[in-house]
Amino acid sequence: WAKPDDPKLLDDAGLKEIGDKYGKTSAQVLIRFQVERGIAVIPKSVNPDRIRANFNVFDFELSEEDMVKLASFNRPWRACEPKIKLADGTEKPRDAAHPLYPFNDAY
């Protein structure tokens, strides 16, 4: 579902640098970042090694400096915004008029 020009945060050099500092993968750092912010994380993988790695995020804490750096990685982009293709070939957000549609909120 990813497009070639979509951001690839897991490959970001700054993120990899933080991961190297803690001996963790980029994915583990991002999971830990959300955990420390009090946000529930539900990582997805079918690979048994990655599933185990996704659980291995409670043996380290990110420094305040790293938390600030990670927060600066904010991208005005959504990974999975549901869209429909119109007859003229353009795309439009699906269900955008629904009152509970979450993607109308600002980034």
C-alpha positions as CSV (number, residue, x, y, z in Angstrom):
1,W,0.0,0.0,0.0
2,A,3.0,2.3,0.4
3,K,3.8,4.6,-2.5
4,P,7.4,5.1,-3.7
5,D,7.4,8.8,-2.6
6,D,6.0,8.1,0.9
7,P,8.3,9.0,3.8
8,K,10.4,6.1,5.2
9,L,10.9,7.1,8.8
10,L,12.5,3.7,9.8
11,D,15.4,4.6,7.4
12,D,15.9,8.1,8.9
13,A,19.6,8.6,9.9
14,G,18.7,10.5,13.1
15,L,16.4,7.7,14.2
16,K,19.0,5.0,13.5
17,E,21.5,7.1,15.5
18,I,19.1,7.0,18.5
19,G,18.6,3.3,18.0
20,D,22.3,2.6,17.9
21,K,22.7,4.6,21.2
22,Y,20.4,2.2,23.0
23,G,21.2,-1.0,21.0
24,K,17.7,-1.0,19.6
25,T,16.1,-1.0,16.1
26,S,14.3,2.1,14.7
27,A,11.0,0.4,15.2
28,Q,11.8,-0.3,18.9
29,V,12.7,3.3,19.4
30,L,9.5,4.5,17.8
31,I,7.4,2.1,19.9
32,R,9.2,3.2,23.1
33,F,8.7,6.9,22.1
34,Q,4.9,6.4,22.0
35,V,4.9,4.3,25.3
36,E,6.8,7.1,27.1
37,R,4.2,9.6,25.7
38,G,1.4,7.5,27.3
39,I,0.1,6.3,23.9
40,A,-1.0,2.7,23.4
41,V,0.9,1.0,20.6
42,I,-0.3,-2.0,18.6
43,P,2.6,-2.9,16.3
44,K,1.9,-5.2,13.4
45,S,4.1,-8.0,12.2
46,V,3.9,-11.6,11.0
47,N,7.6,-12.1,11.4
48,P,8.3,-14.0,14.8
49,D,11.6,-12.2,15.3
50,R,10.0,-8.8,14.8
51,I,7.1,-9.7,17.1
52,R,9.6,-10.5,19.9
53,A,11.6,-7.3,19.2
54,N,8.4,-5.3,19.4
55,F,7.9,-6.5,23.0
56,N,11.5,-5.8,23.9
57,V,11.0,-2.0,24.6
58,F,10.7,-2.0,28.3
59,D,14.3,-2.4,29.2
60,F,15.4,1.2,28.3
61,E,14.1,4.8,28.6
62,L,14.7,7.5,26.1
63,S,16.5,10.6,27.3
64,E,14.7,13.9,27.3
65,E,17.0,15.1,24.5
66,D,16.0,12.0,22.4
67,M,12.3,12.5,23.1
68,V,12.6,16.1,21.8
69,K,14.5,15.0,18.7
70,L,12.0,12.3,18.0
71,A,9.1,14.8,18.3
72,S,10.8,16.9,15.7
73,F,10.5,14.1,13.2
74,N,6.8,15.1,12.8
75,R,5.8,14.7,9.1
76,P,2.5,16.3,7.8
77,W,1.6,12.9,6.2
78,R,-0.8,10.1,7.0
79,A,0.1,6.5,6.3
80,C,-3.3,5.0,5.9
81,E,-5.8,7.6,4.9
82,P,-8.7,5.8,3.2
83,K,-9.5,7.3,-0.2
84,I,-11.8,6.6,-3.1
85,K,-11.0,7.1,-6.8
86,L,-13.6,9.2,-8.6
87,A,-14.7,8.7,-12.2
88,D,-12.3,11.5,-13.4
89,G,-9.3,9.6,-11.9
90,T,-8.9,12.0,-8.9
91,E,-8.9,10.7,-5.4
92,K,-10.9,12.0,-2.4
93,P,-10.9,11.0,1.3
94,R,-13.5,8.4,1.9
95,D,-16.1,9.1,4.7
96,A,-14.7,12.6,5.3
97,A,-18.2,13.9,6.0
98,H,-18.8,11.5,8.9
99,P,-18.7,13.2,12.3
100,L,-16.2,10.7,13.7
101,Y,-13.8,10.6,10.7
102,P,-10.4,11.0,12.5
103,F,-8.4,12.3,9.5
104,N,-10.1,15.7,9.5
105,D,-8.0,16.6,12.6
106,A,-4.8,18.6,12.0
107,Y,-1.6,16.8,12.1
